[in-house]
Amino acid sequence: MSNAPKTRPKVPEGKSRFLITRQKEANEKGFVGYDTIWESFQKEQEYTTPKRP
């Protein structure tokens, strides 16, 4: 095995319809995490009281 430091390849940003995934920087132990950003796909509507009969 070589004595080269272990590095992770840079991963491109992942995009789908409601989700974006980005690679974080490696920490001191070499762990590489990922950020996930969700876009809301549900719409909220203000509640109105129903009419009384």
Backbone bond lengths (Angstrom), bond angles and torsions (degrees), N, CA, C in turn:
res aa  C-N    CA-C-N  psi(-1)  N-CA   C-N-CA  omega(-1)  CA-C   N-CA-C  phi
1 M - - - 1.445 - - 1.519 109.71 -
2 S 1.297 116.31 149.93 1.454 120.53 -179.55 1.522 110.20 -86.27
3 N 1.322 115.51 162.33 1.463 121.27 179.62 1.520 111.39 -93.82
4 A 1.301 117.54 14.69 1.463 121.33 179.72 1.524 109.65 -69.50
5 P 1.347 117.64 143.20 1.465 119.33 179.01 1.524 110.69 -65.84
6 K 1.324 114.95 144.44 1.462 119.83 -179.95 1.522 108.67 -76.53
7 T 1.302 116.45 125.97 1.462 121.33 177.37 1.516 108.68 -132.90
8 R 1.301 115.01 150.77 1.454 120.60 177.71 1.518 108.46 -96.49
9 P 1.323 117.67 142.48 1.464 118.83 176.18 1.525 109.88 -68.00
10 K 1.314 116.92 149.43 1.461 122.30 178.12 1.525 108.09 -71.34
11 V 1.316 115.75 125.05 1.462 121.80 -178.41 1.522 108.09 -98.17
12 P 1.323 119.15 133.94 1.469 119.88 178.31 1.522 111.03 -67.54
13 E 1.321 115.13 158.74 1.460 121.20 179.83 1.523 109.39 -65.52
14 G 1.327 116.30 130.95 1.454 121.06 179.92 1.518 110.22 -94.03
15 K 1.306 116.90 131.88 1.461 121.20 -179.56 1.518 109.38 -128.94
16 S 1.325 115.21 133.45 1.453 121.17 170.88 1.523 106.63 -133.54
17 R 1.313 116.92 -169.82 1.457 120.15 -172.76 1.533 112.77 -60.78
18 F 1.321 118.35 -43.66 1.461 121.44 -176.12 1.525 113.11 -123.33
19 L 1.319 119.25 6.82 1.459 121.77 -172.27 1.521 111.14 -137.23
20 I 1.331 116.12 137.65 1.464 122.29 173.21 1.523 107.08 -124.17
21 T 1.324 117.71 131.89 1.456 122.80 179.42 1.527 108.50 -119.93
22 R 1.350 115.09 129.17 1.464 120.73 178.49 1.522 109.52 -125.77
23 Q 1.321 116.49 144.58 1.452 121.55 178.40 1.528 109.59 -84.12
24 K 1.340 116.49 134.38 1.461 121.61 176.78 1.525 109.35 -86.35
25 E 1.315 115.77 169.09 1.464 120.92 175.23 1.533 109.06 -75.05
26 A 1.319 117.32 152.12 1.458 121.92 178.84 1.524 109.75 -70.91
27 N 1.343 116.56 143.34 1.464 119.79 176.88 1.521 109.73 -87.36
28 E 1.336 117.08 -170.41 1.468 120.03 -175.75 1.527 112.96 -66.61
29 K 1.324 118.07 -22.75 1.463 121.35 178.32 1.522 112.24 -89.38
30 G 1.329 117.21 -6.88 1.458 120.86 179.80 1.515 113.70 95.16
31 F 1.353 117.21 3.63 1.464 120.13 179.30 1.515 110.03 -73.59
32 V 1.322 116.33 132.43 1.454 122.21 178.23 1.521 107.42 -114.23
33 G 1.325 116.16 121.48 1.458 120.79 179.50 1.510 110.82 -105.65
34 Y 1.301 115.78 -179.71 1.459 121.95 -178.20 1.520 109.64 -134.57
35 D 1.319 117.04 142.14 1.455 123.64 172.96 1.518 107.71 -95.88
36 T 1.329 116.53 135.44 1.461 120.30 173.99 1.521 107.97 -118.94
37 I 1.301 116.56 128.45 1.456 122.92 -177.89 1.525 107.59 -119.59
38 W 1.334 115.45 116.72 1.465 121.25 -179.72 1.511 110.08 -96.13
39 E 1.312 116.27 136.28 1.456 121.79 170.88 1.521 107.22 -97.33
40 S 1.301 116.29 139.40 1.455 120.19 -178.80 1.529 109.71 -68.05
41 F 1.323 116.12 133.98 1.458 119.38 177.74 1.524 111.19 -116.76
42 Q 1.332 116.71 3.73 1.459 120.68 174.75 1.518 108.42 -108.94
43 K 1.297 116.31 142.89 1.448 120.86 178.21 1.523 108.62 -105.78
44 E 1.329 115.75 133.01 1.454 120.38 177.86 1.512 108.74 -98.96
45 Q 1.311 114.94 138.25 1.446 120.18 178.99 1.522 107.60 -120.39
46 E 1.313 116.28 141.80 1.446 121.02 -178.44 1.532 110.16 -63.51
47 Y 1.336 115.54 137.28 1.471 120.46 -178.38 1.516 109.86 -76.89
48 T 1.339 116.14 133.26 1.451 121.51 173.90 1.524 108.20 -121.90
49 T 1.300 116.46 139.43 1.463 121.37 -179.41 1.527 109.15 -67.64
50 P 1.333 117.48 134.61 1.465 119.81 179.50 1.539 110.95 -66.14
51 K 1.324 116.19 155.93 1.465 120.14 177.48 1.511 110.15 -67.50
52 R 1.317 115.29 146.18 1.461 119.51 176.98 1.527 108.12 -85.81
53 P 1.330 117.09 144.82 1.471 119.24 179.87 1.514 113.11 -69.80
